[in-house]
Amino acid sequence: MKTLIVYTSVHHQNTEKVAKVMAEELGADLVPTEKAQPDTLAAYDLIGFGSGIYFMKHHKTLLQFVDLLPAMKEKRAFVFSTSGDGRKQHHASLKEKLVNRGFSIVDEFTCRGWDTVGPLKIFGGINKGRPDEKDLAEARAFAQGLKNKM
């Protein structure tokens, strides 16, 4: 199964840590969003899309990248994120965009990440040290589970 992971990781490289663990487990190509090329996605069987969560959505660069994608046919995808609250409900807009492009979402993953955005910065943020080893082990297990779904 040829796999690609496209990710955006801005402040503390929370999402990059998770993406690297998943890529290692899946033997996936790992590409930051700003270097990803929409026309190369057709060569992959499974594509992961992930970023930190900003104002209850994935990072704008990832969402803009998905908007540039051509329509896909029978392409499988997974969605992942890191955030201050670790809730999957923030995946809704990215999943909707992907489905509208013809992707089938096979699964999604999230974990808490160190968050110092906005007023949280004054207090040193929340979830310092996250994602931690337990979070990364859960990301690895998630990726292993993706292999079983394909």
N, C-alpha and C positions, 0 to 999 in steps of 0.2 A: 504494500500500500504506500504510494508516494504521497507524502504529507508536507504541507507548507504551513508555517505559522507566521502571521502578519501581526505585529504588535506596536503599540506606542507606550513608552515608559518615560515619564517626564521628570518628576521631582526626586524621588528616592530610589528609583529603579526597582520598585516593588513588582511591577508587572513583568519586567525583564527577567527577574529571578524566577518567577513562575513559568514564563515562556521557555526559558532555558531548560528547566527540569522536564517540562513536557516534551520539548524538542529532543532531548537526549533519550527519553523513554520511547518516543515514536520513531526515532531516526529521521526526524523532520528537518527540512530546510527552515531556517529562522531568519526573518527579514524585518527590519524596522519599517514602519509604514512609509516613511519618507523615501525609502529606497525600493519599495515594492512597485512592480510593473503590472498593471491590470491585465495585459495581454498574456502574461505567463501563467495565470491561474488555471487555464484549461489543461495544463500538463499534470495537474495534481488530482488525486482521488479524494483527498480530504484536506480541508483548509480551516485553520484555526484563526480566529480574529479576537484580539484582546487589547485592553488598555485599562488604565485607572478610570475611576468614575468621577466625573466632574459635573456638579449640579444635576445629579441623578441620571446622567447619560455617559456613554463612553466618550473618550476624548474626541474633539471635533476633527482632528486630522484623520482618525480612523473612520469616522462617519463620512467624511468627505471622500475618502478613498473608495468606500463601498458605493457611494453615489456615482463614481466614475466607472464602475465595473460594467462590462457588457452582460447581457442576459446569459445565464448559465442554464444548462439542461442537465438535470439529474446530478448535480454537484452537491456533495456532502460537506457540511461545515459544523464547527463547534465554536462556541463563544465563551470567553473567559474574562475575568476582571479582578482587580484588587480595589478595595475601597475602605473608607472609615467604618462603614457599618456591615460590609460583607453580605449584602442582600442581592439575590438574583433578579429581583424585580427591576433593577436598573438596566437589565439586558433587553428590555422590551423594544426600544427604538432600533437598536442594532439588529435584533432578530427580525423585526418587521422589514427593515431595508434588505436584509439578505434574502428573506423569503420572496420579496417582490422582485429580486434579481434571479430567482429560480433555484435558490439553494434549499436544501433540506437540512434542518438543524438536528443533528444527532444527539447533542448533549450540551450542557453548560456547566461552568465551574466558577466559583468565586471564593475569595478568602479576604480576610482583613489585611489592610496594609497601613503602614505608617502614614498618617494624614496630617499635614500642616497647612492646609489651604485655608485662606481667609482668616477669620478670628481665631482659629485653632492654633495658629502660629504663635500668638501671644503667650499661650500656655505650654508651648513645646510640642503641641500636637497630641494625637491619640494613636494608640497601637504602636508605640515605638518598639522597634525590634521585629515587627511583622512585615512581610511573612517570615515566620520562624521555621525551624526544622520540621515541626509538626505540619504546618501549612504546606511546606514543600513536599513532604511525604504524601499528603493528601492529593497534591497536584500530580505527583508521579502515579499514584493509584488511579486517579481519574484518567490519565493518559493510557495506562494499561487497560482500563475498561474500554476505552475507545477502540483499541485493537480487537477486543472481543466482539464489538458491535459491527465491525466491518466484514 
